[in-house]
Amino acid sequence: MVRIGPLQLTETWTYALVGGLLALPFTALEVWRSPENISLGAVVVGCVFAGYLIKRRGGNSTATGLRAGVIGGIPVLWALNELLWAVINIPNPPWFQAVSVGMALAFGGLFFAVMAVAGAVSGRFGGWLAKRRGNGGVADAGGSA
């Protein structure tokens, strides 16, 4: 466990940060270029990498991938911000604007849920790759000196 001031950073969070921060600039570039057409390619790669790394240490690749997916998906807030401003600036009755803002926020939450699920599945795939390569956990200490 790494200690940063009063916070303790577990291995799961460490590798989730590695995978998520790996995907973050590519997702940000994608959102900046076309906020209406976002793919999950960089997030999937970052989550697979995080899942692979944590499984080599004997950790939970699914939880690590989920966290990396949410971290890598943070630039989606930029696109959500643009959507909210577009909804607010359309001249409509107040009740319709309120419903529209609620729907936009629900869409943002749904997109983060999709990022989390895609991250969890990708992390699990990375863990499977680590196991397949023979790095699926901590070495067995039984019988060795």
N, C-alpha and C positions, 0 to 999 in steps of 0.2 A: 504494500500500500504506500502510495506517495502522499506526503503531507504538504499541503500548501496553506500555511497559516493555520487557522482553526479547522480547515476543511481536509478531509481525507479522500484521496482519489484512488478508487479501487482499480484493479486491472481491467475490469469490464468497462469502466468509464474511460480509462486511458486508451484502450484500443478503439472504443467508440469514437473518441475525439480524433484519433489518428485517421480512421476511415471517413468520418464525417467532414473533417477539415480537408482531407484529400479531395472530396467531392465538392466542397463548398465553392471554390472559385469557378469551377466548370459549370455548376448549376447557376451561379450568379451571372456568368457570361451568357448562358442560355436565356435566362429570364430577361436580361438587359437587351439582348438582340431581338427577341420576340416573346413578350409576356403571354401572348395568347396561345403559344405552341410550345409547351414545356415537355421534355421527355425525361425519363428517369435513368438514362444511361450512366451518367457519372455517379449517381447515388448507388446504383446497383453494384458498380465496380468497387466503390469505396466500402460498401457493406460486405461484399465478398471478401475483400482484403482484411477487414476488421474481424470477420468471423473466422477466417483462416488463422490469423495471428492469435486470437484468444483461445481457439481450440488446441493449438500447439502447447499452450500453457495449462490445459485442462479446464478451461472456463466454459461459460455458456455462450455459444455462438449466436443463438437466436436473440437473446437479450442485448448482446453487443450490436448485432445488426440492426435491431429496432432502434436503438439509441443513435447509431450512426446515421440511419435513415432520416430521423428527425433533425439531427444536426445538419446533415447535407441538404435538407429541404428548407432551411431557414430563408434562403432568397425568395421563396414563394411569397413571403410576406410583402415583398416589393410589388409583385403582380396583384396581390390582394388589395394593396393600397390604391393602385391605379383603378381597379374595379370599383372600389368603394367611392372614389372621387367621381367616377363616371356616373354611378348610380345616384349620388347626391346631387349632381349638377343637372340632371335631366328634369325639366319642369313637369312635375306631377303633383297630385294632392299629397299632403303630409302622410296620410295613412298608407298610401302606396309606396312612398319613399321608405317608410319604416319597415314595411314588409320586404322591400327590395334589399335594404341593408341587412335585415335578418337572413335573407336567402343568400346574400353574398358572404356573410360570416359563416353560415352553414356550409357553403361550398368550400371556403378556406379550411374549415375543420375537417371536411371530408377529404380534401387533398392531403392534409397532414396525416390523416388516418391511412390513406393509400400509401404515402411515403413510409409510414411506420411498418405497415404490412409488407411492402416490397423490401424494406430493409431487413425485417425479420426473416423472410424467406431467403433473401440473398445471403444473410449472415449464416443461416443454417446450411446453405449450399457451400459456403466457404469452410464451415466446420466439417462438412462431409468430405471436401477436397483434402483437408488436413488429415482426416482419418484415413482416407484412401492412400495418401502418400506415406502413411505410417507415423504421422505426428499427432495422433488423436488423443492427446492427454499427456499427463506427467508419466515418466517412466516408472515401471513397477520396481519398487525397492525390495521386494521379497526375495530373500536368498542372496542378495548381492552385498558386498562389503563396502 
